[in-house]
Amino acid sequence: MNGTCALFRLARASHLILASSSPRRQQFLDDLGLPYQVLTSPKDEVTPMPSEDPQIFTARAADHKARQTAQLIPGAYQSPLLIAADTVVSIDGRILGKPQDSADALAMLSLLSGRSHQVTTSVCVLLPRRYQECSFAFSDQASVTFYAWPKEVLAAYVQSGEPRDKAGAYAIQGKGAFLVQGIHGSWSTVVGLPVSRLCRELLSRELIA
């Protein structure tokens, strides 16, 4: 599942498990050259509580994904290393999930148009049993500013179908790139996995080399 030129290798023959079906998160691991397997929990994802802080919610959601998926790891896996992540878009303290329909997607994009919003990604990593530390977690946030776009342009983007399953109703790595005026922070955090921070955390614990 990775390219021929690996930037990193797993330490001590760990089995890396990605608790996400997101092709974007998978591509990040592919680009790093890390071999991994996808394993996701069939249980429902958690939902934000009223007025819940985006960082608190994403940390809670990532932890939930990790713990639920860990229960599905086959016993034959030696030294499993599991990575789970959750990403949300927020503006004015309001968390924007995935749109329910086209009208909801257009409403979200109209709210974001011409303004700055925050994208928060939290990561939870469960470590192999040989480590004294059983897990670690971190969060990263980036600020994204949209140009002001006519509603007709936003409607055309909605009709492309891309916003359908995206938090905040857009994909910065896809057609939705045209919406963005600028980013303050990590682009990979906006896409769904803070790659630089994750690599540094894994290296510091000698989980990758």
Secondary structure, DSSP 8 states (H G I E B T S, - for coil): ---SS-S--BGGG-EEEE----HHHHHHHHHHT---EE----S------TT--HHHHHHHHHHHHHHHHHTT--TT-SSEEEEEEEEEEEETTEEE-S-SSHHHHHHHHHHHTTSEEEEEEEEEEE--TTSSS-EEEEEEEEEEEE----HHHHHHHHHTSGGGGSGGG--TTTGGGGGEEEEES-HHHHHT--HHHHHHHHHHTTSB-
